């Protein structure tokens, strides 16, 4: 589940809770319990969606950290010279 679906589930649950507040006192107890069950199911679904989204964000953060480290390594240890890439050594630094 993605973030928009989780937000939709939360919105649905909120609207159900609003309906519960507007229910007439004479409403059947079973209708009330049904609305509570619907709200609970929607909130549980939204929670699972947000947990999934959190995991995706963690994976993206790990990947971003790895890519930043690779870029740093390239900047510090590699150089391009006449169309070729070389590892920077003290001897090569003297030439460049």
N, C-alpha and C positions, 0 to 999 in steps of 0.2 A: 504494500500500500504506500502511496506517496503522500506528500504533505497536503496537496489540495483535497484529496479524499478524506484525510484525517480532519481537516478543517470543515468539510461538508458534514462529516459525522458529528462533530462538535456542535455545529449550527443546528442540525436536526435535533440533537438532544436538548439544546437550549430551548428550541421552539416547543418541544414536548413538555419541558418543565414549565414553560409559560402557560401552556394549555392546562396543565395540572393546577396551576394557581387560579385559573379562571373557571374551573369545574364547579358546578353547582353542588351544594352540600347533599342534594338528594340523589346524586349519581350513584349508580350501582357500584359496590365495592370491587366487583370483578373488572369493571372498566378502568377504575383507578389503578388496580394492580397491573392491568395490561399496559397502561401508559407508563407506569414505573418500570416495567420489564423492558419496554421499548427504549426508554431513556437509558437504562443501564446497559443494554446491548449496544446502543449507539456510542455511548461513552467508552465502553470496552474496546470497540472497534477503532475508535479514534485514538485511544491510548496505544493500541498495537501499531497503528500507523505512525504515530510519533516515535515509538521505539524503533521501528524500521528506519525511519528518516534519520534518527540519531545515529544509528549504526552506519548508514550510508555517509553521513557527514564525517564520522570518525575515520572511515576508510579513505575518504577524499583528503582529510587532513594528513593522514599518513603518506599518501601518494604525493601531496604537495610538499611535505617535508623532504621526501626522498628526491623529488625533482629539484628542489632548491639546493640540496647538498650536491647533486650532480652538476648543476650549473656553477656552483662555487668551485668545485674541483676543476671543472673545465677552465674557468677564469684564472685560477691560480696555477694550474699545471700544464695547460696546453696553449699552443699558439698556432696561428695560421701564417704560413709564409709561402708566397708564390703558389697558392692553390692547394697546398698540402698542410696537414695538421701535424705538429710535432709536440712531443713532450718537452717541457721547458727544463733544461739542465743548466748548470753553471756555465758550461762551455757554450751552449746555445745563447744564453743571456749575453755573453760577451760579443757574440756576432750581431745580435739584434740591437 
